[in-house]
Amino acid sequence: MGRGGIVFLLWMSGVLTVLWSMPVYADIADAMKYFNRGDYTKAFREFRKLANEGNVEAYFILGRSYAEGDGLDRDYGKAIDFLRSAADSGHAEAALMLAVLAEEGRGVGPDAHMARRYFRIAADKGVNEARFRLALMLERGEGGALDPSEGLRYLKLAADEGDPDAAFHYGTLLEEGRYVPRNFELAYDYYDLAALQGHLNAIYNIGVMYFYGRGLLASEEEAFRYFEIAAERGFPRAQNHVAWMYKYGRGIGQDFEKSARYYRLAAEQNFPDAQLNMGLYLVAGLGVAKNYDEAASYFEDAARQGDREAQFDLGLMYFYGLGVEQNRMIASELFRLSMNKGLDRAEKFYHLALQGLPKTEEEEEFEPEDIEDIFDVNRLREEEPKQNEN
């Protein structure tokens, strides 16, 4: 065969390759048209046909649909199979979804080793969420050897490309000097990158930096401003500290009613410090009307989370019958729990509660106006702002 014949055959080979590939894309497009119209029978018939022919995108679509129950009955086992076929062929989105399923134990596991493997596949293809989640696994030694330096590499890649979770976490490492030299100014830059995308932890931590003057000119007014932004968007730790600042007039004028409002907001999100303080506000009538029933409820919420002071305060409510029916047995158990956690003042009331009826001399002398002294409402938990790492 002459040179011209060889060239012709090569040209024809290229043409045929293009022609053979065109129906695959057309079929995927057709299948997606059916899917988007809600004609799942036709759509998934086409996707399965393409998957049987080894089409990677069809593997992914079937895996995602089984995982999300989108057009198909949810079946994590089948989702795993299809996603694995796509991920092993280098499909980044499939690798990310498969890693998440493995990490959460849906359809397999929980399997940290498998999750780490597929996060890496997606991370190496530039998926920032995978970079961030792989970085955490490497930092914690989950699913394999501890490798914080490699984790830091992936974390910084994601952070520098603007991933808010990665930027926030990298900021905490810089602020703490963990795995990297401490650098408050750079920590602020990464927090700011995350905060501009609405990351509430980052907004809160910038407030903490202003409060203590870490890499920034100390300003309780600026700290309050950042705490308030996060608080108004529903971040409970920020709500708790806005309440604290209103109570003591730090960075803002003193206002007990606003303080109570923010404590209540945080308490309703199950934040134990705020539940304790809201209970004490209700006992004392500080910024709100006195309400022993509601106070007992807040103390109980915090006590259930193991807060020793809330356990003690709830014990007092049962001891004196304030907001609850008087019950010495329940009171003694609550005092015991609090005492065993190192709250010294609980011991006295524990022994009083064990004495049972008739009333003790101390109870005979009890009058409603003594309530603030008994609860020592001035001991409101006065936790100053601190960095949030979650």
C-alpha positions in Angstrom: 0.0 0.0 0.0 1.3 3.4 -1.0 1.8 6.4 1.3 -1.4 7.9 0.1 -3.4 4.8 1.1 -2.0 4.8 4.6 -2.8 8.5 5.1 -6.4 7.8 3.9 -6.8 4.9 6.3 -5.5 7.0 9.2 -7.9 9.8 8.3 -10.8 7.4 8.1 -9.8 5.9 11.5 -10.1 9.4 13.0 -13.4 10.1 11.4 -14.8 6.8 12.6 -13.5 7.4 16.2 -15.4 10.7 16.2 -18.5 9.2 14.8 -18.5 6.3 17.3 -18.1 8.7 20.2 -20.9 11.1 19.1 -23.8 8.7 20.0 -22.4 8.3 23.5 -22.7 12.0 24.2 -26.0 12.2 22.3 -27.3 9.3 24.4 -26.2 11.0 27.7 -27.9 14.2 26.6 -31.0 12.4 25.5 -31.1 10.5 28.8 -30.7 13.8 30.7 -33.6 15.3 28.8 -35.8 12.4 29.9 -34.6 12.8 33.4 -35.2 16.5 33.6 -38.7 16.0 32.2 -39.4 13.4 35.0 -39.6 10.5 32.6 -37.4 8.3 34.8 -38.3 5.0 33.1 -36.8 6.1 29.8 -34.0 8.1 31.4 -32.7 5.2 33.5 -33.1 2.7 30.7 -30.7 4.8 28.7 -28.3 5.4 31.7 -28.2 1.6 32.4 -27.5 0.9 28.7 -24.6 3.4 28.7 -23.3 2.0 32.0 -23.3 -1.5 30.5 -21.1 0.0 27.8 -18.7 1.4 30.4 -19.8 5.0 30.3 -18.3 6.7 33.3 -20.8 9.6 33.5 -23.6 7.1 33.4 -22.0 5.2 36.4 -21.9 8.5 38.3 -25.5 9.5 37.5 -26.9 6.1 38.5 -24.8 6.1 41.7 -25.9 9.6 42.7 -29.5 8.8 41.9 -29.5 5.7 44.1 -27.7 7.6 46.9 -30.1 10.5 46.8 -33.3 8.6 45.9 -33.7 10.9 42.9 -35.8 9.1 40.4 -34.9 5.7 41.9 -35.6 4.1 45.2 -32.7 4.9 47.6 -30.3 2.0 47.7 -26.9 2.8 49.2 -25.5 -0.6 48.2 -26.2 0.0 44.5 -25.0 3.6 44.9 -21.7 2.4 46.2 -21.2 0.0 43.3 -21.9 2.5 40.6 -20.0 5.3 42.3 -17.0 3.1 42.8 -17.0 2.2 39.1 -17.0 5.9 38.2 -14.5 6.9 40.9 -12.1 4.2 39.9 -12.2 5.6 36.4 -11.2 9.0 37.7 -14.5 10.7 38.1 -13.9 13.4 40.8 -17.5 14.0 41.8 -18.1 10.3 42.2 -15.0 9.9 44.3 -16.1 12.7 46.6 -19.6 11.2 47.0 -18.3 7.7 47.6 -15.9 9.0 50.2 -18.7 10.8 52.1 -20.9 7.7 52.0 -18.0 5.6 53.3 -17.1 8.1 56.1 -20.8 8.2 57.2 -21.3 4.5 57.0 -24.0 4.5 54.3 -24.0 1.4 52.2 -20.6 0.4 53.6 -18.6 0.8 56.8 -18.2 3.3 58.3 -14.9 2.8 56.5 -12.3 5.5 57.2 -9.7 3.8 55.0 -12.0 3.8 52.0 -13.1 7.4 52.7 -9.5 8.6 52.8 -8.6 6.8 49.6 -11.5 8.3 47.6 -11.1 11.8 49.2 -7.6 11.7 47.9 -8.7 10.8 44.3 -11.1 13.7 44.3 -8.6 16.0 46.0 -5.9 15.3 43.5 -8.4 16.3 40.8 -8.8 19.7 42.4 -12.1 19.3 44.4 -11.7 21.7 47.4 -14.2 19.9 49.6 -12.3 16.7 49.2 -9.0 18.5 49.9 -10.4 19.9 53.1 -11.9 16.6 54.3 -8.8 14.7 53.4 -6.7 17.3 55.3 -8.7 16.6 58.5 -8.3 12.9 58.1 -4.5 13.2 57.7 -4.3 15.7 60.6 -6.2 13.3 62.9 -4.7 10.0 61.5 -8.1 8.7 60.4 -8.2 5.9 57.9 -4.4 5.7 57.8 -1.2 7.1 59.2 -1.1 10.4 61.0 0.4 12.9 58.5 -0.3 16.5 59.5 2.3 18.0 57.1 0.6 16.3 54.1 -2.8 17.4 55.5 -1.5 21.0 55.8 -0.6 20.9 52.1 -4.1 19.9 51.0 -5.7 22.3 53.5 -3.7 25.3 52.2 -4.6 24.4 48.6 -8.3 24.5 49.4 -8.0 27.6 51.6 -6.0 29.5 49.0 -8.7 28.7 46.4 -11.3 30.2 48.7 -13.0 27.2 50.4 -14.5 28.7 53.5 -14.2 25.7 55.8 -10.6 25.2 54.8 -9.8 28.9 55.2 -11.4 28.9 58.7 -9.5 25.8 59.8 -6.2 27.0 58.4 -6.9 30.3 60.3 -7.3 28.4 63.6 -4.0 26.5 63.0 -2.2 29.9 62.4 -3.8 31.5 65.5 -2.9 28.5 67.7 0.6 27.9 66.1 -0.4 24.3 65.5 1.6 22.6 62.7 2.6 26.1 61.5 4.3 29.1 63.1 1.8 31.2 65.0 0.8 34.2 62.9 -2.2 36.3 64.1 -2.1 38.6 61.1 -2.3 35.7 58.6 -4.9 34.0 60.8 -7.0 37.1 60.5 -6.6 37.1 56.7 -7.9 33.5 56.4 -10.7 34.1 58.9 -11.7 37.1 56.8 -11.7 35.0 53.6 -14.1 32.6 55.2 -16.1 35.4 56.9 -16.8 37.1 53.6 -18.5 33.9 52.5 -20.7 33.9 55.6 -18.8 31.4 57.7 -20.1 32.1 61.2 -17.3 30.5 63.1 -14.9 32.7 61.3 -16.9 35.9 62.0 -17.0 34.9 65.6 -13.3 34.3 65.8 -12.5 37.7 64.3 -14.6 39.1 67.1 -12.4 37.2 69.6 -9.3 38.6 68.0 -10.6 42.1 68.3 -11.6 41.4 72.0 -8.1 40.4 72.9 -6.1 42.4 70.4 -4.5 39.4 68.7 -2.9 40.8 65.5 -5.4 43.6 65.6 -5.9 46.8 67.6 -7.9 45.7 70.6 -11.4 47.0 70.5 -14.4 45.7 72.4 -16.7 47.7 70.2 -15.4 45.9 67.1 -15.6 42.6 68.9 -19.2 43.3 69.8 -19.9 44.2 66.2 -18.6 40.8 64.9 -20.3 38.9 67.7 -23.6 40.6 66.9 -23.3 39.7 63.2 -22.8 36.1 64.0 -25.5 36.2 66.7 -28.1 37.6 64.4 -27.4 34.8 62.0 -28.1 32.2 64.7 -24.6 31.3 66.0 -25.2 30.3 69.7 -21.8 31.0 71.1 -21.9 34.5 69.7 -25.4 35.0 71.1 -24.1 34.0 74.5 -21.3 36.5 74.3 -23.5 39.3 73.0 -25.6 38.6 76.1 -22.5 38.7 78.3 -21.4 42.0 76.8 -24.8 43.6 77.3 -24.9 42.4 80.9 -21.5 44.1 81.8 -21.6 47.0 79.3 -18.5 45.7 77.5 -18.3 47.3 74.0 -21.9 48.3 74.2 -24.2 50.1 76.7 -25.4 47.9 79.6 -28.9 46.5 78.8 -30.3 43.6 80.8 -33.3 43.2 78.6 -31.2 42.7 75.5 -28.9 40.5 77.5 -31.8 38.3 78.4 -33.0 38.2 74.8 -29.6 36.9 73.6 -29.2 34.4 76.4 -32.7 33.1 75.5 -31.7 32.8 71.8 -28.6 30.7 72.7 -30.5 28.7 75.3 -33.1 27.7 72.8 -30.2 26.2 70.7 -29.3 24.1 73.6 -26.2 26.1 74.6 -25.7 25.1 78.3 -24.0 28.3 79.5 -26.9 30.3 78.2 -29.4 27.9 79.7 -27.9 28.3 83.1 -27.7 32.0 82.9 -31.2 32.3 81.5 -32.4 30.3 84.4 -30.7 32.6 86.9 -32.2 35.7 85.1 -35.6 34.2 85.5 -35.0 33.5 89.2 -33.8 37.0 89.8 -36.1 38.8 87.4 -33.1 40.3 85.7 -34.2 41.7 82.3 -37.3 39.5 82.4 -40.2 38.9 84.7 -39.5 36.3 87.5 -40.7 32.9 86.4 -39.7 29.9 88.5 -41.4 27.4 86.2 -39.4 28.6 83.2 -36.2 28.8 85.2 -36.5 25.2 86.3 -37.0 24.2 82.7 -33.8 26.0 81.6 -31.8 24.5 84.5 -33.1 21.1 83.6 -32.0 21.5 80.0 -28.4 22.4 81.1 -28.4 19.7 83.8 -29.2 17.1 81.2 -26.0 18.1 79.4 -24.0 17.4 82.6 -23.6 21.0 83.7 -22.8 20.8 87.4 -24.0 24.3 88.4 -27.3 23.7 86.6 -27.7 20.4 88.4 -27.2 22.3 91.7 -29.7 25.0 90.8 -32.2 22.5 89.7 -31.6 20.7 93.0 -32.5 23.9 94.8 -35.7 24.2 92.8 -36.7 20.7 94.0 -35.4 21.4 97.5 -37.6 24.5 97.9 -40.4 23.5 95.5 -39.8 26.5 93.2 -41.3 25.9 89.8 -41.5 22.2 90.5 -43.2 20.1 93.1 -41.0 19.8 96.1 -39.1 16.5 96.1 -36.2 15.9 98.5 -35.1 12.6 96.8 -34.7 14.3 93.4 -33.0 17.2 95.1 -30.5 15.0 96.9 -29.6 13.1 93.7 -29.0 16.4 91.8 -26.9 17.7 94.7 -24.9 14.5 94.7 -24.2 14.7 90.9 -23.1 18.3 91.3 -21.0 17.5 94.4 -19.3 14.6 92.6 -18.2 17.0 89.9 -16.4 19.2 92.4 -19.0 21.8 93.3 -18.3 22.3 97.0 -21.4 24.2 98.0 -23.6 21.3 96.8 -22.4 19.1 99.8 -24.2 21.1 102.4 -27.5 20.9 100.6 -27.0 17.2 99.8 -26.9 16.4 103.5 -29.9 18.7 104.2 -31.9 17.0 101.5 -31.1 13.6 103.0 -32.6 14.6 106.4 -36.1 14.5 105.0 -39.2 15.9 106.6 -40.0 17.7 108.9 -38.5 20.9 107.6 -35.0 21.8 108.6 -34.3 24.9 110.6 -32.9 26.5 107.5 -36.1 25.9 105.6 -38.2 27.3 108.4 -36.3 30.5 108.0 -36.6 30.6 104.2 -38.6 33.5 102.8 -39.1 34.4 99.1 -37.0 37.5 99.3 -34.0 35.3 100.2 -34.2 33.6 96.8 -31.4 35.6 95.2 -29.0 34.9 98.0 -29.8 31.2 98.0 -29.2 30.9 94.2 -26.4 33.4 94.4 -27.5 35.0 91.1 -24.5 37.2 91.0 -22.4 34.2 90.1 -23.8 34.3 86.5 -21.3 32.3 84.4 -18.9 35.0 83.3 -17.0 33.3 80.6 -15.1 35.7 78.4 -15.0 35.2 74.7 -12.7 32.4 73.5 -11.8 31.0 70.1 -14.2 28.5 68.6 -12.5 25.6 66.8 -15.5 23.8 65.3 
